[in-house]
Amino acid sequence: MTGGDDFLVHVAVPSVEALHAFLMDKFSKRREIVSFRSSVIYQHARATVVEAL
């Protein structure tokens, strides 16, 4: 990783509300974590066939 991030946590949750609850419960109470941010992927599309250039 590069930039200002120190670590990356990949989680799977059933909803955005569950993600918020997870972050508040697990991260916000820890003194060593100064700040955090989240990114949400709403859809993941994967091409199964690679086209020739």
C-alpha positions as CSV (number, residue, x, y, z in Angstrom):
1,M,0.0,0.0,0.0
2,T,1.1,3.6,-0.6
3,G,-0.2,6.9,0.7
4,G,-1.6,7.8,4.0
5,D,-3.3,4.5,4.8
6,D,-1.6,2.2,7.3
7,F,-3.7,-0.9,6.8
8,L,-6.6,-2.2,4.8
9,V,-9.5,-4.3,6.3
10,H,-11.8,-6.1,3.9
11,V,-15.1,-7.1,5.5
12,A,-18.4,-8.6,4.2
13,V,-21.5,-7.4,5.9
14,P,-25.2,-7.7,5.0
15,S,-25.9,-4.0,4.8
16,V,-24.5,-0.5,5.0
17,E,-26.0,-0.2,8.5
18,A,-24.2,-3.3,9.6
19,L,-20.9,-1.9,8.2
20,H,-21.5,1.3,10.2
21,A,-22.3,-0.7,13.4
22,F,-19.1,-2.8,12.8
23,L,-16.9,0.3,12.4
24,M,-18.4,2.0,15.4
25,D,-18.1,-1.1,17.6
26,K,-14.7,-2.3,16.5
27,F,-12.7,0.8,15.5
28,S,-14.0,3.9,17.2
29,K,-13.4,2.6,20.7
30,R,-9.7,1.9,20.1
31,R,-7.3,4.5,21.3
32,E,-4.6,3.5,18.7
33,I,-6.9,4.2,15.8
34,V,-7.0,7.9,15.2
35,S,-9.3,7.9,12.2
36,F,-10.8,5.6,9.6
37,R,-12.7,5.8,6.4
38,S,-14.8,3.3,4.4
39,S,-15.5,2.6,0.8
40,V,-18.6,0.7,-0.3
41,I,-18.7,-1.4,-3.5
42,Y,-22.3,-1.7,-4.6
43,Q,-21.8,-3.9,-7.6
44,H,-18.9,-6.1,-8.8
45,A,-18.9,-7.0,-12.5
46,R,-16.4,-9.4,-13.9
47,A,-15.6,-10.0,-17.6
48,T,-15.2,-13.7,-18.1
49,V,-13.7,-13.4,-21.6
50,V,-10.6,-11.3,-22.3
51,E,-10.9,-9.7,-25.7
52,A,-7.8,-9.4,-27.9
53,L,-6.2,-6.0,-28.3
